[in-house]
Amino acid sequence: MNFETVGPRFAAGAGLLAILPVLVYGVSDSVVAGIVSAVNVAIIIGSLYIAMAPIDESNDDHHGNGTAS
């Protein structure tokens, strides 16, 4: 796989692999800390996935000058 062809949203989704060490930590050390860590990883990856979404090209600028009035 060529890295130039991988989309940013796919790369953000690949960050879900960070859940694996968190699950190991939660099972082996502290279950509560593992759950909190897993939720944190999910929030971060979800935020990155949304932030890397394609930008809508439509523009609601009815004035045509690009400034707010």
PQR file of N, CA, C, O and H, with PARSE charges and radii, in Angstrom:
ATOM      1  N   MET A   1       0.849  -1.159   0.000 -0.4000 1.5000
ATOM      2  CA  MET A   1       0.000   0.000   0.000 -0.0000 2.0000
ATOM      3  C   MET A   1       0.905   1.236   0.000  0.5500 1.7000
ATOM      4  O   MET A   1       1.854   1.328   0.778 -0.5500 1.4000
ATOM      5  N   ASN A   2       0.596   2.163  -0.872 -0.4000 1.5000
ATOM      6  CA  ASN A   2       1.340   3.406  -0.989 -0.0000 2.0000
ATOM      7  C   ASN A   2       0.724   4.440  -0.051  0.5500 1.7000
ATOM      8  O   ASN A   2      -0.491   4.635  -0.056 -0.5500 1.4000
ATOM      9  H   ASN A   2      -0.175   2.089  -1.505  0.4000 1.0000
ATOM     10  N   PHE A   3       1.556   5.105   0.756 -0.4000 1.5000
ATOM     11  CA  PHE A   3       1.029   6.050   1.734 -0.0000 2.0000
ATOM     12  C   PHE A   3       0.419   7.286   1.097  0.5500 1.7000
ATOM     13  O   PHE A   3      -0.403   7.955   1.723 -0.5500 1.4000
ATOM     14  H   PHE A   3       2.544   4.946   0.760  0.4000 1.0000
ATOM     15  N   GLU A   4       0.799   7.601  -0.123 -0.4000 1.5000
ATOM     16  CA  GLU A   4       0.227   8.764  -0.792 -0.0000 2.0000
ATOM     17  C   GLU A   4      -1.233   8.535  -1.187  0.5500 1.7000
ATOM     18  O   GLU A   4      -1.985   9.493  -1.365 -0.5500 1.4000
ATOM     19  H   GLU A   4       1.466   7.057  -0.632  0.4000 1.0000
ATOM     20  N   THR A   5      -1.629   7.287  -1.323 -0.4000 1.5000
ATOM     21  CA  THR A   5      -2.996   6.979  -1.726 -0.0000 2.0000
ATOM     22  C   THR A   5      -3.932   6.769  -0.538  0.5500 1.7000
ATOM     23  O   THR A   5      -5.144   6.645  -0.717 -0.5500 1.4000
ATOM     24  H   THR A   5      -1.019   6.508  -1.178  0.4000 1.0000
ATOM     25  N   VAL A   6      -3.382   6.730   0.657 -0.4000 1.5000
ATOM     26  CA  VAL A   6      -4.204   6.527   1.856 -0.0000 2.0000
ATOM     27  C   VAL A   6      -4.818   7.862   2.250  0.5500 1.7000
ATOM     28  O   VAL A   6      -4.115   8.859   2.412 -0.5500 1.4000
ATOM     29  H   VAL A   6      -2.398   6.831   0.802  0.4000 1.0000
ATOM     30  N   GLY A   7      -6.128   7.868   2.400 -0.4000 1.5000
ATOM     31  CA  GLY A   7      -6.820   9.091   2.794 -0.0000 2.0000
ATOM     32  C   GLY A   7      -6.604   9.404   4.264  0.5500 1.7000
ATOM     33  O   GLY A   7      -6.320   8.505   5.055 -0.5500 1.4000
ATOM     34  H   GLY A   7      -6.700   7.058   2.268  0.4000 1.0000
ATOM     35  N   PRO A   8      -6.733  10.666   4.635 -0.5600 1.5000
ATOM     36  CA  PRO A   8      -6.527  11.035   6.033  0.2800 2.0000
ATOM     37  C   PRO A   8      -7.544  10.423   6.983  0.5500 1.7000
ATOM     38  O   PRO A   8      -7.228  10.139   8.138 -0.5500 1.4000
ATOM     39  N   ARG A   9      -8.763  10.219   6.501 -0.4000 1.5000
ATOM     40  CA  ARG A   9      -9.772   9.608   7.377 -0.0000 2.0000
ATOM     41  C   ARG A   9      -9.439   8.147   7.639  0.5500 1.7000
ATOM     42  O   ARG A   9      -9.706   7.637   8.727 -0.5500 1.4000
ATOM     43  H   ARG A   9      -9.020  10.449   5.562  0.4000 1.0000
ATOM     44  N   PHE A  10      -8.855   7.464   6.648 -0.4000 1.5000
ATOM     45  CA  PHE A  10      -8.428   6.078   6.855 -0.0000 2.0000
ATOM     46  C   PHE A  10      -7.289   6.034   7.870  0.5500 1.7000
ATOM     47  O   PHE A  10      -7.241   5.154   8.729 -0.5500 1.4000
ATOM     48  H   PHE A  10      -8.638   7.878   5.764  0.4000 1.0000
ATOM     49  N   ALA A  11      -6.387   6.983   7.760 -0.4000 1.5000
ATOM     50  CA  ALA A  11      -5.271   7.043   8.709 -0.0000 2.0000
ATOM     51  C   ALA A  11      -5.772   7.301  10.124  0.5500 1.7000
ATOM     52  O   ALA A  11      -5.261   6.713  11.077 -0.5500 1.4000
ATOM     53  H   ALA A  11      -6.426   7.698   7.063  0.4000 1.0000
ATOM     54  N   ALA A  12      -6.759   8.168  10.270 -0.4000 1.5000
ATOM     55  CA  ALA A  12      -7.335   8.419  11.593 -0.0000 2.0000
ATOM     56  C   ALA A  12      -8.027   7.161  12.117  0.5500 1.7000
ATOM     57  O   ALA A  12      -7.949   6.849  13.306 -0.5500 1.4000
ATOM     58  H   ALA A  12      -7.173   8.646   9.496  0.4000 1.0000
ATOM     59  N   GLY A  13      -8.703   6.446  11.223 -0.4000 1.5000
ATOM     60  CA  GLY A  13      -9.347   5.198  11.622 -0.0000 2.0000
ATOM     61  C   GLY A  13      -8.345   4.143  12.048  0.5500 1.7000
ATOM     62  O   GLY A  13      -8.626   3.324  12.923 -0.5500 1.4000
ATOM     63  H   GLY A  13      -8.766   6.700  10.258  0.4000 1.0000
ATOM     64  N   ALA A  14      -7.174   4.165  11.427 -0.4000 1.5000
ATOM     65  CA  ALA A  14      -6.130   3.221  11.819 -0.0000 2.0000
ATOM     66  C   ALA A  14      -5.641   3.495  13.230  0.5500 1.7000
ATOM     67  O   ALA A  14      -5.033   2.631  13.862 -0.5500 1.4000
ATOM     68  H   ALA A  14      -6.946   4.831  10.716  0.4000 1.0000
ATOM     69  N   GLY A  15      -5.906   4.694  13.722 -0.4000 1.5000
ATOM     70  CA  GLY A  15      -5.556   5.020  15.100 -0.0000 2.0000
ATOM     71  C   GLY A  15      -6.328   4.197  16.105  0.5500 1.7000
ATOM     72  O   GLY A  15      -5.967   4.157  17.282 -0.5500 1.4000
ATOM     73  H   GLY A  15      -6.400   5.396  13.208  0.4000 1.0000
ATOM     74  N   LEU A  16      -7.382   3.541  15.662 -0.4000 1.5000
ATOM     75  CA  LEU A  16      -8.133   2.659  16.562 -0.0000 2.0000
ATOM     76  C   LEU A  16      -7.274   1.493  17.048  0.5500 1.7000
ATOM     77  O   LEU A  16      -7.623   0.818  18.016 -0.5500 1.4000
ATOM     78  H   LEU A  16      -7.675   3.573  14.706  0.4000 1.0000
ATOM     79  N   LEU A  17      -6.160   1.265  16.377 -0.4000 1.5000
ATOM     80  CA  LEU A  17      -5.240   0.232  16.856 -0.0000 2.0000
ATOM     81  C   LEU A  17      -4.682   0.587  18.229  0.5500 1.7000
ATOM     82  O   LEU A  17      -4.159  -0.280  18.929 -0.5500 1.4000
ATOM     83  H   LEU A  17      -5.876   1.814  15.590  0.4000 1.0000
ATOM     84  N   ALA A  18      -4.788   1.856  18.617 -0.4000 1.5000
ATOM     85  CA  ALA A  18      -4.344   2.269  19.948 -0.0000 2.0000
ATOM     86  C   ALA A  18      -5.220   1.674  21.043  0.5500 1.7000
ATOM     87  O   ALA A  18      -4.836   1.681  22.213 -0.5500 1.4000
ATOM     88  H   ALA A  18      -5.212   2.560  18.048  0.4000 1.0000
ATOM     89  N   ILE A  19      -6.374   1.167  20.682 -0.4000 1.5000
ATOM     90  CA  ILE A  19      -7.265   0.534  21.665 -0.0000 2.0000
ATOM     91  C   ILE A  19      -6.643  -0.765  22.202  0.5500 1.7000
ATOM     92  O   ILE A  19      -6.862  -1.128  23.357 -0.5500 1.4000
ATOM     93  H   ILE A  19      -6.686   1.161  19.732  0.4000 1.0000
ATOM     94  N   LEU A  20      -5.878  -1.452  21.369 -0.4000 1.5000
ATOM     95  CA  LEU A  20      -5.324  -2.748  21.791 -0.0000 2.0000
ATOM     96  C   LEU A  20      -4.446  -2.649  23.037  0.5500 1.7000
ATOM     97  O   LEU A  20      -4.683  -3.392  23.990 -0.5500 1.4000
ATOM     98  H   LEU A  20      -5.700  -1.158  20.430  0.4000 1.0000
ATOM     99  N   PRO A  21      -3.438  -1.761  23.077 -0.5600 1.5000
ATOM    100  CA  PRO A  21      -2.654  -1.677  24.319  0.2800 2.0000
ATOM    101  C   PRO A  21      -3.478  -1.189  25.511  0.5500 1.7000
ATOM    102  O   PRO A  21      -3.203  -1.558  26.652 -0.5500 1.4000
ATOM    103  N   VAL A  22      -4.479  -0.369  25.246 -0.4000 1.5000
ATOM    104  CA  VAL A  22      -5.339   0.104  26.337 -0.0000 2.0000
ATOM    105  C   VAL A  22      -6.118  -1.066  26.924  0.5500 1.7000
ATOM    106  O   VAL A  22      -6.263  -1.171  28.142 -0.5500 1.4000
ATOM    107  H   VAL A  22      -4.703  -0.070  24.319  0.4000 1.0000
ATOM    108  N   LEU A  23      -6.618  -1.942  26.062 -0.4000 1.5000
ATOM    109  CA  LEU A  23      -7.344  -3.111  26.556 -0.0000 2.0000
ATOM    110  C   LEU A  23      -6.432  -4.033  27.366  0.5500 1.7000
ATOM    111  O   LEU A  23      -6.840  -4.568  28.397 -0.5500 1.4000
ATOM    112  H   LEU A  23      -6.500  -1.856  25.072  0.4000 1.0000
ATOM    113  N   VAL A  24      -5.205  -4.213  26.896 -0.4000 1.5000
ATOM    114  CA  VAL A  24      -4.252  -5.038  27.649 -0.0000 2.0000
ATOM    115  C   VAL A  24      -3.984  -4.411  29.007  0.5500 1.7000
ATOM    116  O   VAL A  24      -3.933  -5.110  30.018 -0.5500 1.4000
ATOM    117  H   VAL A  24      -4.874  -3.778  26.059  0.4000 1.0000
ATOM    118  N   TYR A  25      -3.810  -3.089  29.033 -0.4000 1.5000
ATOM    119  CA  TYR A  25      -3.595  -2.381  30.294 -0.0000 2.0000
ATOM    120  C   TYR A  25      -4.803  -2.546  31.217  0.5500 1.7000
ATOM    121  O   TYR A  25      -4.645  -2.777  32.415 -0.5500 1.4000
ATOM    122  H   TYR A  25      -3.851  -2.521  28.212  0.4000 1.0000
ATOM    123  N   GLY A  26      -5.994  -2.427  30.661 -0.4000 1.5000
ATOM    124  CA  GLY A  26      -7.195  -2.546  31.476 -0.0000 2.0000
ATOM    125  C   GLY A  26      -7.381  -3.929  32.064  0.5500 1.7000
ATOM    126  O   GLY A  26      -7.847  -4.073  33.194 -0.5500 1.4000
ATOM    127  H   GLY A  26      -6.122  -2.240  29.687  0.4000 1.0000
ATOM    128  N   VAL A  27      -7.019  -4.944  31.303 -0.4000 1.5000
ATOM    129  CA  VAL A  27      -7.179  -6.322  31.788 -0.0000 2.0000
ATOM    130  C   VAL A  27      -6.097  -6.671  32.801  0.5500 1.7000
ATOM    131  O   VAL A  27      -6.361  -7.355  33.789 -0.5500 1.4000
ATOM    132  H   VAL A  27      -6.640  -4.827  30.385  0.4000 1.0000
ATOM    133  N   SER A  28      -4.869  -6.196  32.551 -0.4000 1.5000
ATOM    134  CA  SER A  28      -3.759  -6.627  33.399 -0.0000 2.0000
ATOM    135  C   SER A  28      -3.556  -5.767  34.639  0.5500 1.7000
ATOM    136  O   SER A  28      -3.039  -6.258  35.643 -0.5500 1.4000
ATOM    137  H   SER A  28      -4.654  -5.640  31.748  0.4000 1.0000
ATOM    138  N   ASP A  29      -3.950  -4.498  34.597 -0.4000 1.5000
ATOM    139  CA  ASP A  29      -3.635  -3.622  35.727 -0.0000 2.0000
ATOM    140  C   ASP A  29      -4.902  -3.135  36.431  0.5500 1.7000
ATOM    141  O   ASP A  29      -5.243  -3.634  37.504 -0.5500 1.4000
ATOM    142  H   ASP A  29      -4.371  -4.099  33.782  0.4000 1.0000
ATOM    143  N   SER A  30      -5.586  -2.186  35.849 -0.4000 1.5000
ATOM    144  CA  SER A  30      -6.755  -1.601  36.492 -0.0000 2.0000
ATOM    145  C   SER A  30      -7.896  -1.534  35.483  0.5500 1.7000
ATOM    146  O   SER A  30      -7.770  -0.895  34.439 -0.5500 1.4000
ATOM    147  H   SER A  30      -5.309  -1.781  34.977  0.4000 1.0000
ATOM    148  N   VAL A  31      -8.987  -2.181  35.789 -0.4000 1.5000
ATOM    149  CA  VAL A  31     -10.121  -2.226  34.872 -0.0000 2.0000
ATOM    150  C   VAL A  31     -10.720  -0.835  34.684  0.5500 1.7000
ATOM    151  O   VAL A  31     -11.045  -0.448  33.562 -0.5500 1.4000
ATOM    152  H   VAL A  31      -9.090  -2.700  36.638  0.4000 1.0000
ATOM    153  N   VAL A  32     -10.869  -0.083  35.769 -0.4000 1.5000
ATOM    154  CA  VAL A  32     -11.460   1.254  35.676 -0.0000 2.0000
ATOM    155  C   VAL A  32     -10.558   2.171  34.847  0.5500 1.7000
ATOM    156  O   VAL A  32     -11.044   2.902  33.983 -0.5500 1.4000
ATOM    157  H   VAL A  32     -10.606  -0.397  36.681  0.4000 1.0000
ATOM    158  N   ALA A  33      -9.267   2.137  35.101 -0.4000 1.5000
ATOM    159  CA  ALA A  33      -8.336   2.961  34.333 -0.0000 2.0000
ATOM    160  C   ALA A  33      -8.331   2.537  32.866  0.5500 1.7000
ATOM    161  O   ALA A  33      -8.206   3.385  31.982 -0.5500 1.4000
ATOM    162  H   ALA A  33      -8.872   1.544  35.803  0.4000 1.0000
ATOM    163  N   GLY A  34      -8.463   1.269  32.602 -0.4000 1.5000
ATOM    164  CA  GLY A  34      -8.526   0.779  31.226 -0.0000 2.0000
ATOM    165  C   GLY A  34      -9.765   1.281  30.507  0.5500 1.7000
ATOM    166  O   GLY A  34      -9.693   1.652  29.335 -0.5500 1.4000
ATOM    167  H   GLY A  34      -8.565   0.581  33.320  0.4000 1.0000
ATOM    168  N   ILE A  35     -10.898   1.297  31.192 -0.4000 1.5000
ATOM    169  CA  ILE A  35     -12.140   1.798  30.591 -0.0000 2.0000
ATOM    170  C   ILE A  35     -12.038   3.284  30.301  0.5500 1.7000
ATOM    171  O   ILE A  35     -12.415   3.741  29.222 -0.5500 1.4000
ATOM    172  H   ILE A  35     -10.956   0.996  32.143  0.4000 1.0000
ATOM    173  N   VAL A  36     -11.524   4.043  31.272 -0.4000 1.5000
ATOM    174  CA  VAL A  36     -11.363   5.488  31.073 -0.0000 2.0000
ATOM    175  C   VAL A  36     -10.395   5.768  29.930  0.5500 1.7000
ATOM    176  O   VAL A  36     -10.644   6.653  29.112 -0.5500 1.4000
ATOM    177  H   VAL A  36     -11.218   3.672  32.149  0.4000 1.0000
ATOM    178  N   SER A  37      -9.308   5.034  29.868 -0.4000 1.5000
ATOM    179  CA  SER A  37      -8.336   5.210  28.792 -0.0000 2.0000
ATOM    180  C   SER A  37      -8.940   4.856  27.437  0.5500 1.7000
ATOM    181  O   SER A  37      -8.693   5.550  26.451 -0.5500 1.4000
ATOM    182  H   SER A  37      -9.106   4.315  30.533  0.4000 1.0000
ATOM    183  N   ALA A  38      -9.726   3.790  27.380 -0.4000 1.5000
ATOM    184  CA  ALA A  38     -10.360   3.391  26.119 -0.0000 2.0000
ATOM    185  C   ALA A  38     -11.351   4.453  25.644  0.5500 1.7000
ATOM    186  O   ALA A  38     -11.431   4.738  24.449 -0.5500 1.4000
ATOM    187  H   ALA A  38      -9.927   3.227  28.181  0.4000 1.0000
ATOM    188  N   VAL A  39     -12.098   5.032  26.570 -0.4000 1.5000
ATOM    189  CA  VAL A  39     -13.032   6.102  26.203 -0.0000 2.0000
ATOM    190  C   VAL A  39     -12.252   7.308  25.680  0.5500 1.7000
ATOM    191  O   VAL A  39     -12.651   7.920  24.689 -0.5500 1.4000
ATOM    192  H   VAL A  39     -12.033   4.800  27.540  0.4000 1.0000
ATOM    193  N   ASN A  40     -11.156   7.648  26.332 -0.4000 1.5000
ATOM    194  CA  ASN A  40     -10.338   8.771  25.877 -0.0000 2.0000
ATOM    195  C   ASN A  40      -9.788   8.537  24.473  0.5500 1.7000
ATOM    196  O   ASN A  40      -9.807   9.441  23.638 -0.5500 1.4000
ATOM    197  H   ASN A  40     -10.832   7.151  27.137  0.4000 1.0000
ATOM    198  N   VAL A  41      -9.301   7.338  24.214 -0.4000 1.5000
ATOM    199  CA  VAL A  41      -8.781   7.019  22.877 -0.0000 2.0000
ATOM    200  C   VAL A  41      -9.900   7.109  21.849  0.5500 1.7000
ATOM    201  O   VAL A  41      -9.692   7.629  20.753 -0.5500 1.4000
ATOM    202  H   VAL A  41      -9.285   6.603  24.892  0.4000 1.0000
ATOM    203  N   ALA A  42     -11.074   6.613  22.185 -0.4000 1.5000
ATOM    204  CA  ALA A  42     -12.200   6.663  21.248 -0.0000 2.0000
ATOM    205  C   ALA A  42     -12.606   8.110  20.949  0.5500 1.7000
ATOM    206  O   ALA A  42     -12.924   8.439  19.806 -0.5500 1.4000
ATOM    207  H   ALA A  42     -11.243   6.190  23.075  0.4000 1.0000
ATOM    208  N   ILE A  43     -12.598   8.969  21.963 -0.4000 1.5000
ATOM    209  CA  ILE A  43     -12.946  10.380  21.752 -0.0000 2.0000
ATOM    210  C   ILE A  43     -11.912  11.053  20.854  0.5500 1.7000
ATOM    211  O   ILE A  43     -12.273  11.800  19.945 -0.5500 1.4000
ATOM    212  H   ILE A  43     -12.339   8.702  22.892  0.4000 1.0000
ATOM    213  N   ILE A  44     -10.645  10.795  21.102 -0.4000 1.5000
ATOM    214  CA  ILE A  44      -9.592  11.411  20.294 -0.0000 2.0000
ATOM    215  C   ILE A  44      -9.666  10.942  18.851  0.5500 1.7000
ATOM    216  O   ILE A  44      -9.588  11.758  17.932 -0.5500 1.4000
ATOM    217  H   ILE A  44     -10.352  10.188  21.840  0.4000 1.0000
ATOM    218  N   ILE A  45      -9.817   9.640  18.638 -0.4000 1.5000
ATOM    219  CA  ILE A  45      -9.877   9.109  17.274 -0.0000 2.0000
ATOM    220  C   ILE A  45     -11.137   9.604  16.573  0.5500 1.7000
ATOM    221  O   ILE A  45     -11.088   9.940  15.390 -0.5500 1.4000
ATOM    222  H   ILE A  45      -9.881   8.978  19.384  0.4000 1.0000
ATOM    223  N   GLY A  46     -12.261   9.654  17.277 -0.4000 1.5000
ATOM    224  CA  GLY A  46     -13.488  10.181  16.680 -0.0000 2.0000
ATOM    225  C   GLY A  46     -13.346  11.640  16.276  0.5500 1.7000
ATOM    226  O   GLY A  46     -13.826  12.049  15.218 -0.5500 1.4000
ATOM    227  H   GLY A  46     -12.301   9.381  18.238  0.4000 1.0000
ATOM    228  N   SER A  47     -12.690  12.415  17.115 -0.4000 1.5000
ATOM    229  CA  SER A  47     -12.463  13.825  16.801 -0.0000 2.0000
ATOM    230  C   SER A  47     -11.569  13.984  15.575  0.5500 1.7000
ATOM    231  O   SER A  47     -11.839  14.816  14.709 -0.5500 1.4000
ATOM    232  H   SER A  47     -12.301  12.082  17.974  0.4000 1.0000
ATOM    233  N   LEU A  48     -10.513  13.192  15.502 -0.4000 1.5000
ATOM    234  CA  LEU A  48      -9.631  13.247  14.329 -0.0000 2.0000
ATOM    235  C   LEU A  48     -10.370  12.823  13.065  0.5500 1.7000
ATOM    236  O   LEU A  48     -10.176  13.415  12.004 -0.5500 1.4000
ATOM    237  H   LEU A  48     -10.294  12.515  16.205  0.4000 1.0000
ATOM    238  N   TYR A  49     -11.211  11.808  13.174 -0.4000 1.5000
ATOM    239  CA  TYR A  49     -11.965  11.333  12.021 -0.0000 2.0000
ATOM    240  C   TYR A  49     -12.894  12.420  11.495  0.5500 1.7000
ATOM    241  O   TYR A  49     -12.999  12.624  10.285 -0.5500 1.4000
ATOM    242  H   TYR A  49     -11.369  11.327  14.037  0.4000 1.0000
ATOM    243  N   ILE A  50     -13.564  13.112  12.404 -0.4000 1.5000
ATOM    244  CA  ILE A  50     -14.464  14.203  12.005 -0.0000 2.0000
ATOM    245  C   ILE A  50     -13.670  15.389  11.461  0.5500 1.7000
ATOM    246  O   ILE A  50     -14.063  16.000  10.467 -0.5500 1.4000
ATOM    247  H   ILE A  50     -13.479  12.946  13.386  0.4000 1.0000
ATOM    248  N   ALA A  51     -12.557  15.712  12.112 -0.4000 1.5000
ATOM    249  CA  ALA A  51     -11.751  16.859  11.687 -0.0000 2.0000
ATOM    250  C   ALA A  51     -11.149  16.652  10.302  0.5500 1.7000
ATOM    251  O   ALA A  51     -10.906  17.621   9.582 -0.5500 1.4000
ATOM    252  H   ALA A  51     -12.238  15.216  12.920  0.4000 1.0000
ATOM    253  N   MET A  52     -10.907  15.406   9.925 -0.4000 1.5000
ATOM    254  CA  MET A  52     -10.294  15.117   8.633 -0.0000 2.0000
ATOM    255  C   MET A  52     -11.319  14.822   7.547  0.5500 1.7000
ATOM    256  O   MET A  52     -10.969  14.317   6.481 -0.5500 1.4000
ATOM    257  H   MET A  52     -11.104  14.619  10.510  0.4000 1.0000
ATOM    258  N   ALA A  53     -12.572  15.133   7.811 -0.4000 1.5000
ATOM    259  CA  ALA A  53     -13.628  14.920   6.816 -0.0000 2.0000
ATOM    260  C   ALA A  53     -13.430  15.880   5.650  0.5500 1.7000
ATOM    261  O   ALA A  53     -12.889  16.971   5.830 -0.5500 1.4000
ATOM    262  H   ALA A  53     -12.857  15.544   8.677  0.4000 1.0000
ATOM    263  N   PRO A  54     -13.858  15.487   4.470 -0.5600 1.5000
ATOM    264  CA  PRO A  54     -13.756  16.388   3.321  0.2800 2.0000
ATOM    265  C   PRO A  54     -14.553  17.668   3.572  0.5500 1.7000
ATOM    266  O   PRO A  54     -15.611  17.648   4.200 -0.5500 1.4000
ATOM    267  N   ILE A  55     -14.029  18.759   3.077 -0.4000 1.5000
ATOM    268  CA  ILE A  55     -14.689  20.059   3.244 -0.0000 2.0000
ATOM    269  C   ILE A  55     -15.719  20.224   2.141  0.5500 1.7000
ATOM    270  O   ILE A  55     -15.444  19.964   0.969 -0.5500 1.4000
ATOM    271  H   ILE A  55     -13.170  18.775   2.566  0.4000 1.0000
ATOM    272  N   ASP A  56     -16.917  20.661   2.536 -0.4000 1.5000
ATOM    273  CA  ASP A  56     -17.971  20.914   1.571 -0.0000 2.0000
ATOM    274  C   ASP A  56     -17.605  22.154   0.752  0.5500 1.7000
ATOM    275  O   ASP A  56     -17.288  23.198   1.322 -0.5500 1.4000
ATOM    276  H   ASP A  56     -17.141  20.872   3.487  0.4000 1.0000
ATOM    277  N   GLU A  57     -17.646  22.053  -0.548 -0.4000 1.5000
ATOM    278  CA  GLU A  57     -17.239  23.145  -1.425 -0.0000 2.0000
ATOM    279  C   GLU A  57     -18.305  24.219  -1.570  0.5500 1.7000
ATOM    280  O   GLU A  57     -18.008  25.310  -2.056 -0.5500 1.4000
ATOM    281  H   GLU A  57     -17.905  21.205  -1.012  0.4000 1.0000
ATOM    282  N   SER A  58     -19.530  23.941  -1.166 -0.4000 1.5000
ATOM    283  CA  SER A  58     -20.575  24.944  -1.313 -0.0000 2.0000
ATOM    284  C   SER A  58     -20.329  26.083  -0.341  0.5500 1.7000
ATOM    285  O   SER A  58     -19.820  25.880   0.761 -0.5500 1.4000
ATOM    286  H   SER A  58     -19.771  23.054  -0.771  0.4000 1.0000
ATOM    287  N   ASN A  59     -20.696  27.276  -0.763 -0.4000 1.5000
ATOM    288  CA  ASN A  59     -20.490  28.462   0.053 -0.0000 2.0000
ATOM    289  C   ASN A  59     -21.806  29.223   0.120  0.5500 1.7000
ATOM    290  O   ASN A  59     -22.427  29.493  -0.908 -0.5500 1.4000
ATOM    291  H   ASN A  59     -21.110  27.441  -1.659  0.4000 1.0000
ATOM    292  N   ASP A  60     -22.220  29.559   1.304 -0.4000 1.5000
ATOM    293  CA  ASP A  60     -23.479  30.247   1.493 -0.0000 2.0000
ATOM    294  C   ASP A  60     -23.313  31.767   1.448  0.5500 1.7000
ATOM    295  O   ASP A  60     -24.168  32.490   1.959 -0.5500 1.4000
ATOM    296  H   ASP A  60     -21.716  29.340   2.139  0.4000 1.0000
ATOM    297  N   ASP A  61     -22.242  32.258   0.855 -0.4000 1.5000
ATOM    298  CA  ASP A  61     -21.983  33.688   0.751 -0.0000 2.0000
ATOM    299  C   ASP A  61     -22.849  34.266  -0.368  0.5500 1.7000
ATOM    300  O   ASP A  61     -22.539  34.101  -1.548 -0.5500 1.4000
ATOM    301  H   ASP A  61     -21.548  31.670   0.439  0.4000 1.0000
ATOM    302  N   HIS A  62     -23.925  34.938   0.006 -0.4000 1.5000
ATOM    303  CA  HIS A  62     -24.852  35.484  -0.975 -0.0000 2.0000
ATOM    304  C   HIS A  62     -24.420  36.854  -1.479  0.5500 1.7000
ATOM    305  O   HIS A  62     -24.953  37.346  -2.473 -0.5500 1.4000
ATOM    306  H   HIS A  62     -24.176  35.072   0.964  0.4000 1.0000
ATOM    307  N   HIS A  63     -23.470  37.466  -0.809 -0.4000 1.5000
ATOM    308  CA  HIS A  63     -23.026  38.801  -1.195 -0.0000 2.0000
ATOM    309  C   HIS A  63     -21.916  38.740  -2.245  0.5500 1.7000
ATOM    310  O   HIS A  63     -21.739  39.685  -3.013 -0.5500 1.4000
ATOM    311  H   HIS A  63     -23.037  37.067  -0.001  0.4000 1.0000
ATOM    312  N   GLY A  64     -21.188  37.662  -2.282 -0.4000 1.5000
ATOM    313  CA  GLY A  64     -20.154  37.500  -3.284 -0.0000 2.0000
ATOM    314  C   GLY A  64     -18.838  38.199  -2.958  0.5500 1.7000
ATOM    315  O   GLY A  64     -17.899  38.117  -3.750 -0.5500 1.4000
ATOM    316  H   GLY A  64     -21.332  36.894  -1.658  0.4000 1.0000
ATOM    317  N   ASN A  65     -18.741  38.879  -1.824 -0.4000 1.5000
ATOM    318  CA  ASN A  65     -17.502  39.558  -1.518 -0.0000 2.0000
ATOM    319  C   ASN A  65     -16.676  38.844  -0.453  0.5500 1.7000
ATOM    320  O   ASN A  65     -15.554  39.265  -0.172 -0.5500 1.4000
ATOM    321  H   ASN A  65     -19.504  38.945  -1.182  0.4000 1.0000
ATOM    322  N   GLY A  66     -17.184  37.810   0.128 -0.4000 1.5000
ATOM    323  CA  GLY A  66     -16.423  37.014   1.070 -0.0000 2.0000
ATOM    324  C   GLY A  66     -16.299  37.614   2.454  0.5500 1.7000
ATOM    325  O   GLY A  66     -15.567  37.076   3.285 -0.5500 1.4000
ATOM    326  H   GLY A  66     -18.095  37.468  -0.100  0.4000 1.0000
ATOM    327  N   THR A  67     -16.971  38.687   2.725 -0.4000 1.5000
ATOM    328  CA  THR A  67     -16.897  39.297   4.046 -0.0000 2.0000
ATOM    329  C   THR A  67     -18.232  39.147   4.764  0.5500 1.7000
ATOM    330  O   THR A  67     -19.293  39.045   4.148 -0.5500 1.4000
ATOM    331  H   THR A  67     -17.565  39.124   2.050  0.4000 1.0000
ATOM    332  N   ALA A  68     -18.140  39.137   6.054 -0.4000 1.5000
ATOM    333  CA  ALA A  68     -19.358  39.032   6.862 -0.0000 2.0000
ATOM    334  C   ALA A  68     -19.987  40.416   7.003  0.5500 1.7000
ATOM    335  O   ALA A  68     -19.280  41.421   7.083 -0.5500 1.4000
ATOM    336  H   ALA A  68     -17.279  39.220   6.555  0.4000 1.0000
ATOM    337  N   SER A  69     -21.300  40.462   7.033 -0.4000 1.5000
ATOM    338  CA  SER A  69     -21.961  41.769   7.201 -0.0000 2.0000
ATOM    339  C   SER A  69     -22.843  41.766   8.417  0.5500 1.7000
ATOM    340  O   SER A  69     -23.479  42.774   8.721 -0.5500 1.4000
ATOM    341  H   SER A  69     -21.875  39.646   6.968  0.4000 1.0000
TER
END
